[in-house]
Amino acid sequence: MKRTFLTAFALLSLFNSAVKADVVPNPIDETKVVKHLNLSEVTINASRVNATVKDLPQKIEIITKRMIEASPAVDVAGLLKRSAAVDILQYPGVSAVVSMRGFSPSPSVKYTTILINGKPSGTDNIASIDLQNVERVEILKGPFSAQYGSAAMAGVINIVTKNSSGEIRGQLAMEYGSFHRSKVNLALGGSLSEVLDFDLGFSYNNQAKDYKTGENNLYDEKSAKSILDASTYGERMENSQFTTYNLNSRLGIVLAENWKLNVNGGYYKGKDIETPGNFWHTGGMDKKDIERFTTGFDLMGKMNGHQIEFSPFYSNEENKTYDVGSDGYGDFESVYKTYGFQLNDSYQIGNHSLAVGLDNKTERYESMNFDTSGAIEAPYQPDYKNIATGIYGQAQFKLLNDKLNFMLGLRGDNIKFKLDADNLLGNEKSEEDYWVFTKNIGAKYELIKGFSTHASWGDAFLAPKAYQVAGVYTRGTTTTEGNSDLDPEKSNTLDFGFGYDNYKKGIKLDVTYFTTHHKDKIIKSTLPNHNSTYINAQSADMNGLELLASYDIGALKDYDYSLRVFVNYTHLIDAKVKYQDSEGNDLTGEMRYVRDNTASFGVEFDNLKGFSTQLMGRYIGHRYENNYMYLADYSNYPTVAKQAIVFNNEEVRPDLINEELLRHPVSMEFDYSTSYTFKEKYIVGLTISNLLDENYTEKDGYNMPGRSVTAKFAYRF
């Protein structure tokens, strides 16, 4: 089977020769080709000083529009896991989070800032961000709190959307494939007049049948089955169907010479998204609805050398979860609102750039719990607001005939924590606030043409939630007291490396070493009066190597075509957590959920005249997770009796019941895609996801889909 797929890839690549015999070649737009292939000249939207990739000392990765179009992914989570060496934690049921450089991905604690066009995305769930309107994705690794405040400890992922002008063009695309998966995309954009341009997009995505898990493991299947359990191979993941809709719009208005207003709006709806929980449904099964509305505008202009941008934003995301699996819990509803503004002034002084600005962001969280009878009960925590106001400055200096790029950044954030009163929890309205200061510094020096060395250092922070800092509330028999002395989590990271970038020779290489100290990690603790509280009690140290390498054979023919082989690899040398046990002893343990090795790699061919084909691989390294696949009897606590879960009359992982920590196996996933455009209007394509039908998880027990095949047809107009 494996040999058959690889042979098919080779034959489809050779099909390009036959295509050339029947089609008159179209002239190549050199600008588009360079933009696609020479990424060093791309201006990074999230840099705040309008710097290009080649000038920034930090580790930057770009996922281009062509890479997005060639990927089988339908959302940002799927794209990142296939195209970048980052940690993804994905659950069935349109749910995923991301982190990088040894910071654990977690639905409750975020260490990576997600932006759309440089502004807060309005969601932490990257599986709910559709790719229909995405032009490219910028991945900035390292501490970026000096630019974006709280949560940018691991880095920043900035999603850049379409900004069309000129002749009005559009595309209608339809897909259908395995698990009765269907998708419709509609995009339209261009100029309505000399002063008006627009973008409009819609997507519909439906999976009408439960997906099937993989049947194989490329590496050490015996070891994999001991943890994944034999019961999960080649079986249906019950309760895994979903339907989503996405609508986005942009209206651009030229107000005057050098001044423009872009008004943006978006709507996302996930309807009856089935969430199976783990494969054995030990926590029951649910379904949920996700509804998100975003709006805002960008006023951009130039005046006396200043490039000014003012960007208010607002988003409202509602999640409703309904119990369908009798897990003993009722329904749950939450509302997450994000609103505020950004004001940035970037000024050019010769070859140097200076950006100063003001950020204001309010995060508002509200929730409601219902018991199994449908009656309202106390929520898990009070409703709250985190209000952050940040003042920053970023400077970029080009020295020594532009061979040396030096960057310096400073930022101060005032964060207010406001907790609402809640009669069901018994807490009163309360608030706290404090200041946090962060900074960064970096340099990049070109030793010889194309070969450079780079280094950067920065600190970052993660602000606690308001209920961790303020208030006193009681749920059930547990009273929780906020800790007004609680500090934000903090980190400092140093990285350095070297790179070689030669577009004419088709070579791109970067090797980076990083080391991070993460302190004041926030955990729950118990006070002498037996109430719960939050304290800063853990630290962690992470260090590793990152490799980015590619070679485009098309450079030998002046890019008449592109045949690129590439690898993007992260190796964690060490990732340890330091903590104390219940008796106060200092201990060191393995970081949970973080993979020791992560890589994306592959080969892609594009004749730049309509035909492309791509084979991509994803390496998912070992990771540590707590073992929870057993039933526990706490009646004689601290002695806990453990018994294996029974599924289809068979015990699940009976030999691992007493293992507290599991080292999950390596997985390898491959995807193949090909597409051909004829008569410049019609596109046909085929995608095979999880080519070798790998059975794997990103969270213990939450098995991902096995092999699926999807056909695509699109019409451009």
C-alpha positions in Angstrom: 0.0 0.0 0.0 2.8 2.5 0.9 4.7 1.7 -2.3 1.5 2.2 -4.3 1.0 5.7 -2.9 4.6 6.8 -3.5 4.4 5.5 -7.1 1.2 7.5 -7.6 3.0 10.6 -6.4 5.8 10.1 -8.9 3.5 9.5 -11.8 1.4 12.6 -11.0 4.6 14.7 -10.9 5.5 13.3 -14.3 2.0 14.2 -15.5 3.3 17.7 -15.8 5.1 16.8 -19.0 1.9 15.6 -20.6 0.1 18.8 -19.5 2.8 21.0 -21.2 2.2 19.1 -24.5 -1.5 20.1 -24.6 -1.5 23.5 -23.1 0.1 26.7 -24.4 2.2 28.0 -21.6 1.0 31.2 -20.0 3.5 34.0 -19.3 4.7 34.0 -15.7 4.0 37.0 -13.5 7.4 37.6 -12.0 6.0 39.6 -9.1 3.8 36.7 -8.0 6.5 34.2 -8.5 9.0 36.2 -6.3 6.3 36.8 -3.7 5.7 33.0 -3.5 9.3 31.9 -3.5 11.4 34.7 -2.0 9.9 34.9 1.5 12.8 37.0 2.9 11.3 40.1 1.3 7.8 39.6 2.9 6.9 42.4 5.3 5.8 41.0 8.7 2.5 42.4 9.6 3.0 41.7 13.3 6.4 43.3 13.6 5.0 46.8 14.4 7.9 48.4 12.6 7.0 47.1 9.1 10.2 45.0 9.0 10.8 42.3 6.4 11.7 38.7 7.3 15.4 39.2 6.4 15.8 42.2 8.8 14.3 40.6 11.9 16.6 38.9 14.5 13.8 36.7 15.9 12.8 33.3 14.4 10.1 34.0 11.8 8.2 31.4 9.7 5.8 32.1 6.9 3.0 29.9 5.6 2.1 31.3 2.1 -1.1 31.4 0.2 0.1 28.7 -2.2 1.0 26.5 0.8 -2.4 27.0 2.2 -4.1 26.2 -1.1 -2.0 23.0 -1.4 -2.7 21.9 2.2 -5.6 19.5 3.0 -6.3 21.6 6.1 -9.6 23.5 6.5 -8.7 25.5 9.6 -5.7 27.1 11.2 -5.1 24.1 13.6 -4.8 21.7 10.6 -2.6 24.1 8.7 -0.1 24.7 11.6 0.2 21.0 12.4 1.1 20.3 8.8 3.3 23.3 8.0 5.1 24.3 11.2 7.1 22.6 13.9 4.7 23.7 16.8 2.8 21.8 19.5 -0.8 21.3 18.7 -3.3 19.8 21.2 -6.4 18.9 19.2 -9.6 17.2 20.3 -12.5 15.8 18.2 -15.2 18.3 17.9 -13.6 21.5 16.5 -11.3 22.2 19.4 -7.5 22.9 19.3 -4.9 25.0 21.0 -1.2 25.7 20.1 2.0 26.5 21.8 5.8 26.5 21.0 9.3 26.1 22.4 8.4 23.8 25.3 5.4 25.8 26.7 2.5 23.3 27.2 -0.5 23.8 24.9 -3.6 24.0 27.1 -7.3 25.0 26.7 -7.2 26.9 30.0 -3.7 28.5 30.0 -2.5 30.2 26.8 1.2 31.0 26.2 0.8 31.9 22.5 -1.0 35.0 21.3 -3.3 34.5 18.3 -3.8 37.6 16.1 -5.8 38.3 13.0 -4.2 41.2 11.1 -2.3 42.1 14.2 -5.3 42.4 16.4 -6.7 39.9 19.0 -8.5 37.0 17.2 -11.4 36.8 19.7 -10.9 33.1 20.3 -8.3 30.7 21.7 -9.7 27.9 19.7 -7.7 27.8 16.5 -9.8 24.9 15.1 -12.6 27.5 14.7 -10.6 29.8 12.5 -11.4 28.9 8.9 -8.8 29.3 6.1 -11.3 30.6 3.5 -10.1 34.2 3.8 -6.5 33.7 4.8 -3.7 35.1 2.7 -0.8 33.9 4.8 0.2 33.0 8.4 3.1 34.6 10.3 4.7 32.5 13.1 6.9 34.6 15.4 8.8 32.3 17.9 10.0 33.6 21.2 8.9 36.2 23.8 6.8 39.0 22.3 5.2 40.6 25.4 7.2 43.8 24.7 5.1 44.1 21.5 1.8 42.4 22.5 1.5 42.2 26.3 0.2 39.1 28.2 0.3 35.6 26.8 3.0 36.1 24.2 5.5 34.0 26.1 6.0 31.2 23.5 5.4 33.5 20.6 2.8 35.1 18.3 0.8 33.6 15.4 -0.6 36.3 13.1 -3.2 35.4 10.5 -3.2 37.8 7.6 -6.5 38.0 5.6 -7.1 39.0 2.0 -7.0 42.6 0.9 -8.0 42.6 -2.8 -7.9 45.5 -5.3 -8.0 45.9 -9.0 -10.3 43.8 -11.3 -13.1 42.1 -9.4 -12.3 38.3 -9.2 -13.9 35.4 -7.4 -13.8 31.7 -6.9 -16.4 29.0 -6.1 -14.9 25.8 -4.7 -16.6 22.5 -3.8 -15.2 19.5 -2.0 -16.5 16.1 -1.1 -14.8 13.1 0.6 -14.5 10.5 3.2 -16.8 10.5 6.3 -19.4 12.2 4.0 -17.3 15.4 4.4 -18.4 18.3 2.1 -17.3 21.9 1.9 -18.2 24.9 -0.2 -16.1 28.0 -0.4 -17.0 31.3 -2.1 -14.7 34.2 -2.4 -15.1 37.6 -4.2 -13.0 40.7 -4.1 -11.6 43.7 -6.0 -12.2 47.4 -6.7 -15.7 48.8 -7.1 -14.3 52.2 -8.0 -11.1 54.3 -7.5 -12.1 54.8 -3.9 -13.8 51.5 -2.9 -12.5 48.0 -2.8 -13.8 44.9 -1.0 -13.5 41.2 0.0 -16.4 38.9 0.7 -16.1 35.2 1.6 -18.3 32.4 2.7 -17.6 28.7 3.6 -19.8 25.8 4.6 -18.1 22.7 6.1 -20.0 19.5 7.1 -19.0 16.1 8.3 -22.1 13.9 8.2 -20.6 10.7 9.3 -18.5 9.7 12.3 -14.9 9.4 11.3 -12.8 6.3 11.5 -9.5 6.0 13.3 -6.3 4.8 11.7 -5.3 1.1 11.6 -1.5 1.3 11.5 1.6 2.6 13.2 4.7 3.3 11.1 6.9 3.0 14.2 6.9 0.3 16.9 3.2 -0.7 16.7 3.5 -3.0 19.7 4.6 -0.1 21.9 1.9 2.2 20.4 -0.9 -0.3 21.0 0.1 -0.7 24.7 -0.9 3.0 25.2 -3.4 3.7 22.4 -5.0 0.3 23.2 -5.9 -2.3 20.5 -9.6 -1.3 20.8 -9.0 2.0 19.1 -7.6 0.7 15.8 -9.8 1.1 12.6 -12.9 1.9 14.6 -15.5 4.6 14.3 -15.2 7.6 16.7 -18.8 7.7 17.8 -20.4 11.2 18.1 -17.9 13.1 15.9 -20.1 14.8 13.3 -20.3 18.6 12.8 -21.4 21.5 10.7 -19.7 24.9 10.5 -20.4 28.2 8.6 -18.0 31.1 8.2 -18.8 34.6 6.7 -16.3 37.4 6.4 -16.3 40.8 4.7 -14.0 43.9 4.2 -14.8 47.3 2.7 -11.9 49.5 1.9 -12.5 53.3 1.5 -9.8 55.7 0.2 -10.5 58.8 2.2 -7.7 61.0 0.8 -4.2 60.7 -0.6 -2.3 58.3 1.7 -5.3 57.7 3.9 -7.5 54.6 3.8 -10.2 53.0 6.0 -10.8 49.2 6.1 -14.0 48.1 7.8 -14.0 44.4 8.7 -16.7 42.0 9.9 -16.8 38.2 10.5 -19.3 35.6 11.6 -18.6 32.0 12.6 -21.2 29.4 13.5 -20.6 25.8 14.6 -24.0 24.0 14.8 -24.5 20.7 16.6 -20.8 19.9 16.9 -20.6 16.5 18.4 -17.9 16.0 21.0 -17.2 12.4 21.8 -14.7 12.9 24.6 -12.2 10.1 24.7 -12.6 7.1 22.5 -14.2 5.1 25.3 -16.5 7.9 26.3 -15.7 7.6 30.0 -16.6 11.2 30.5 -19.8 10.9 28.6 -20.6 12.6 25.2 -21.8 16.1 24.4 -22.6 18.3 21.6 -22.0 22.1 21.3 -22.7 25.2 19.4 -20.1 27.9 18.8 -21.1 31.4 17.6 -18.6 34.2 17.1 -19.1 37.7 15.8 -16.2 40.1 15.1 -16.0 43.6 13.8 -13.7 46.6 13.7 -11.9 48.9 11.4 -8.3 50.0 10.5 -7.7 53.7 9.7 -4.3 53.9 8.1 -2.5 57.0 6.8 0.9 58.7 6.2 1.7 62.2 7.4 5.0 63.9 7.6 7.0 60.7 7.6 4.7 59.1 10.1 2.7 55.9 9.3 -0.3 55.9 11.6 -2.8 53.2 12.2 -5.8 53.3 14.5 -7.7 50.0 15.0 -10.7 49.5 17.3 -11.9 45.9 17.5 -14.8 43.9 19.1 -15.6 40.2 19.2 -18.2 38.1 21.0 -17.9 34.3 21.2 -20.6 32.1 22.7 -20.2 28.4 23.5 -23.1 26.2 24.5 -22.4 22.6 25.5 -25.3 20.1 25.8 -25.0 16.8 27.7 -26.0 13.8 25.4 -24.0 11.0 27.1 -25.3 10.9 30.7 -22.0 12.0 32.2 -23.7 13.3 35.4 -23.1 16.9 34.4 -25.7 19.3 32.9 -25.4 21.9 30.2 -22.9 24.7 30.2 -22.8 28.1 28.5 -20.0 30.7 28.3 -19.5 34.1 26.6 -16.0 35.4 25.8 -15.9 39.1 24.7 -12.8 40.9 23.6 -12.8 44.6 22.8 -10.5 47.6 22.7 -8.2 49.5 20.3 -4.7 49.7 19.0 -2.9 53.0 18.1 0.5 52.7 16.4 2.8 55.4 14.9 5.7 54.1 12.9 8.3 56.7 11.9 11.1 56.4 9.4 14.4 58.2 10.2 16.7 57.5 7.3 17.1 53.7 7.3 16.0 53.5 10.9 12.4 52.8 12.2 10.7 53.8 15.4 7.2 52.6 16.4 5.3 53.8 19.5 1.8 52.9 20.4 -1.0 52.3 22.8 -3.0 49.1 23.2 -6.2 48.7 25.2 -7.8 45.3 25.5 -10.7 44.1 27.7 -11.3 40.4 28.1 -14.8 39.7 29.5 -15.8 36.1 30.6 -19.3 35.1 31.6 -20.7 31.6 32.2 -23.8 29.7 33.3 -24.1 26.1 34.6 -27.2 23.9 34.6 -27.7 20.7 36.5 -29.1 17.5 34.9 -32.7 18.7 35.4 -32.0 22.0 33.6 -32.0 24.2 36.7 -29.4 26.9 37.0 -26.6 26.1 39.5 -23.5 27.9 40.6 -20.8 28.4 37.9 -17.3 27.1 38.2 -16.0 30.7 38.9 -17.5 34.2 39.0 -17.8 36.3 35.8 -14.8 38.6 35.4 -12.9 41.2 33.3 -9.2 41.6 32.7 -8.5 45.1 31.4 -5.0 45.7 30.0 -3.6 49.0 28.8 -0.1 48.9 27.3 2.3 51.6 26.2 5.2 50.4 24.0 8.1 51.5 21.9 9.9 49.5 19.3 13.1 50.6 17.5 14.9 49.1 14.5 18.4 50.4 13.5 20.1 49.6 10.3 23.9 50.1 10.7 27.2 49.3 9.0 25.8 49.7 5.4 22.6 47.8 6.4 24.6 44.7 7.4 23.6 45.0 11.0 20.0 45.2 12.1 19.6 46.0 15.8 16.2 46.0 17.6 15.1 47.2 21.0 11.7 47.2 22.6 10.1 48.4 25.9 6.5 48.1 27.1 4.5 48.8 30.3 1.1 47.1 30.9 -1.4 48.2 33.6 -3.8 45.3 34.2 -7.0 45.7 36.1 -8.8 42.6 37.5 -12.5 43.1 38.1 -14.7 40.3 39.6 -18.5 40.4 39.4 -20.7 39.7 42.4 -22.5 36.3 42.2 -25.3 35.3 44.6 -24.9 31.6 43.7 -21.2 31.7 44.7 -21.6 34.1 47.5 -18.9 36.5 46.4 -19.0 40.3 46.3 -17.8 42.6 43.6 -14.0 43.2 43.9 -11.0 44.3 41.9 -7.2 44.5 42.0 -4.6 45.9 39.6 -0.8 46.1 38.9 1.9 47.1 36.4 4.1 44.8 34.4 7.2 45.9 32.4 8.8 43.9 29.6 11.6 44.4 27.2 13.4 42.8 24.3 16.6 43.2 22.3 18.0 41.6 19.2 20.6 41.8 16.5 21.2 40.3 13.1 24.4 40.7 11.2 25.2 39.7 7.7 28.7 38.2 7.7 28.8 37.6 3.9 26.2 37.9 1.2 23.2 35.8 2.3 24.9 34.4 5.4 24.0 36.0 8.7 24.0 35.3 12.4 21.3 36.4 14.8 20.5 36.6 18.5 17.7 38.0 20.7 16.6 38.1 24.3 13.3 39.1 25.8 11.1 38.6 28.8 7.4 37.9 28.8 4.5 37.4 31.2 1.1 35.8 31.5 -1.5 37.7 33.6 -3.7 35.6 36.0 -7.4 35.6 35.7 -9.4 38.0 37.9 -10.9 35.3 40.0 -7.3 34.0 40.9 -6.4 37.5 42.2 -9.6 38.9 43.8 -12.7 37.8 45.6 -14.0 34.9 47.8 -16.5 32.5 46.5 -18.0 29.1 47.4 -19.1 26.3 45.0 -20.4 23.2 46.7 -18.3 22.5 49.7 -15.2 24.3 48.4 -14.4 28.0 49.1 -11.8 29.7 47.0 -10.0 32.9 48.0 -8.3 35.1 45.4 -4.7 36.0 46.2 -4.1 39.7 45.9 -0.3 39.1 46.1 -0.4 36.7 43.1 2.2 37.6 40.5 1.9 37.0 36.8 3.8 34.1 35.4 7.1 35.3 33.9 9.7 34.0 31.5 12.9 35.1 29.9 14.3 33.6 26.7 17.6 33.8 24.9 18.1 32.5 21.4 20.8 32.7 18.8 21.8 31.0 15.6 22.7 31.5 12.0 21.0 31.5 8.6 21.8 31.3 4.9 19.3 32.6 2.4 20.1 32.6 -1.3 17.0 33.0 -3.4 18.9 32.7 -6.7 20.4 29.3 -5.6 17.1 28.2 -4.1 18.7 27.6 -0.6 17.2 28.6 2.7 18.7 27.4 6.0 18.3 28.5 9.6 19.5 26.9 12.8 18.5 28.4 16.2 19.2 27.5 19.8 16.9 28.7 22.5 16.8 28.5 26.2 13.9 29.7 28.5 13.4 30.0 32.2 9.7 30.1 33.2 9.0 31.1 36.8 6.1 31.9 39.1 3.8 29.4 37.4 0.3 29.6 38.9 -1.2 26.6 40.6 -4.0 25.9 43.0 -3.1 25.5 46.7 -4.8 25.0 50.1 -4.8 27.6 52.9 -4.5 26.7 56.6 -8.3 27.2 56.9 -8.7 24.5 54.2 -9.9 27.0 51.6 -8.5 26.9 48.1 -6.3 29.7 46.7 -3.8 30.3 43.9 -0.1 30.7 44.4 3.1 31.1 42.4 4.8 27.8 43.1 6.4 26.2 40.1 9.1 27.0 37.6 10.4 25.3 34.4 13.4 25.3 32.2 13.3 24.5 28.5 15.9 24.6 25.8 16.1 23.2 22.3 17.2 23.5 18.7 15.1 24.6 15.7 16.0 23.8 12.1 14.4 25.3 9.0 15.9 24.1 5.7 14.7 24.0 2.1 16.1 23.7 -1.4 14.3 24.6 -4.6 15.7 22.7 -7.6 13.7 25.2 -9.8 16.4 27.8 -9.1 18.7 25.9 -11.5 16.2 26.8 -14.3 15.6 30.4 -13.2 12.3 29.3 -11.6 10.6 28.1 -14.7 9.1 25.8 -12.1 9.5 25.1 -8.4 10.5 21.7 -7.0 11.2 22.2 -3.3 12.2 19.9 -0.6 11.9 21.2 3.0 12.0 20.4 6.6 11.0 22.4 9.7 12.1 20.7 12.9 12.1 21.5 16.6 14.1 19.3 19.1 13.6 19.9 22.8 16.9 19.1 24.6 15.3 19.5 27.9 11.9 20.5 29.4 11.6 20.1 33.1 9.2 21.4 35.8 10.3 22.2 39.3 7.7 21.9 42.1 7.2 20.8 45.7 5.3 17.8 46.9 2.7 17.8 49.7 5.5 17.5 52.3 7.5 20.5 50.9 10.2 18.4 49.1 11.7 20.0 46.0 11.1 17.8 43.0 11.7 17.9 39.2 9.4 16.3 36.7 8.8 16.0 32.9 6.8 18.7 31.2 3.4 17.4 30.3 2.0 17.4 26.7 5.1 18.8 25.2 6.7 16.7 22.4 10.4 16.1 22.5 10.6 16.3 18.7 8.3 17.9 16.2 8.8 18.2 12.5 7.0 18.9 9.2 8.7 18.0 6.0 8.0 17.1 2.4 8.5 17.7 -1.3 6.3 20.0 -3.5 6.2 20.6 -7.2 4.6 23.6 -8.9 5.1 24.3 -12.6 3.8 27.9 -11.9 1.4 27.4 -14.8 -1.4 25.5 -13.1 -0.2 22.1 -12.0 1.0 21.4 -8.5 1.5 18.3 -6.4 2.8 17.8 -2.8 3.7 15.1 -0.4 4.0 16.3 3.2 5.0 14.5 6.4 4.5 15.3 10.0 6.6 13.8 12.8 5.0 13.8 16.3 7.5 13.0 18.9 7.2 11.4 22.4 5.3 13.3 25.0 4.5 12.7 28.7 0.9 12.7 30.0 -0.8 11.7 33.3 -2.4 8.3 33.1 -6.1 8.6 33.7 -7.5 5.5 31.9 -8.8 3.8 35.0 -11.6 3.9 37.5 -10.6 5.2 41.0 -12.2 4.6 44.3 -11.3 7.4 46.8 -13.4 6.1 49.7 -10.3 5.1 51.6 -8.2 8.2 50.6 -5.2 8.6 50.7 -5.3 5.0 49.6 -6.8 5.0 46.1 -8.0 1.7 44.5 -7.6 1.6 40.7 -9.5 -0.6 38.3 -9.2 -0.7 34.5 -12.0 0.7 32.3 -14.0 -1.9 30.5 -14.9 -1.3 26.8 -16.7 -3.9 24.7 -16.2 -6.4 27.5 -12.4 -5.9 27.4 -10.2 -4.0 29.9 -8.5 -0.9 28.5 -4.7 -0.8 29.1 -4.8 -3.3 32.1 -1.0 -3.5 32.3 -0.7 0.3 32.8 -3.2 0.9 35.6 -0.5 1.7 38.2 1.6 3.9 35.9 1.2 7.5 37.0 3.0 9.0 33.9 2.9 7.6 30.4 5.4 8.4 27.6 3.3 8.4 24.5 4.7 6.9 21.3 6.0 8.5 18.2 3.6 9.0 15.3 4.1 9.8 11.6 1.4 11.3 9.4 1.6 11.9 5.7 -0.7 13.9 3.4 -0.7 14.0 -0.4 -2.4 16.6 -2.6 -2.5 17.5 -6.3 -4.3 20.1 -8.4 -4.5 21.2 -12.0 -5.8 24.5 -13.4 -6.9 24.5 -17.0 -8.2 27.3 -19.2 -7.2 29.6 -16.2 -10.7 29.1 -14.7 -11.2 25.5 -13.7 -9.4 23.7 -10.9 -9.6 20.0 -10.1 -7.8 18.5 -7.2 -7.4 15.4 -5.0 -6.2 15.2 -1.4 -5.4 12.1 0.7 -5.1 13.0 4.4 -3.3 10.6 6.7 -2.0 8.7 3.7 -0.7 5.7 5.6 -3.7 5.5 8.0 -1.8 6.2 11.2 -3.6 5.8 14.5 -2.4 8.6 16.7 -3.5 11.0 19.4 -2.6 14.6 20.4 -4.3 14.1 23.8 -4.5 10.8 25.5 -7.6 8.9 24.4 -8.7 11.4 21.8 -7.8 9.5 18.6 -7.5 11.5 15.4 -9.1 10.6 12.0 -7.5 7.9 9.9 -7.1 8.0 6.1 -9.5 10.2 4.2 -9.8 11.1 0.5 -11.3 14.4 -0.8 -12.0 15.5 -4.3 -12.1 19.2 -5.2 -13.5 21.3 -8.0 -13.3 25.1 -8.3 -14.3 27.7 -10.8 -12.6 31.1 -11.0 -14.4 34.1 -12.4 
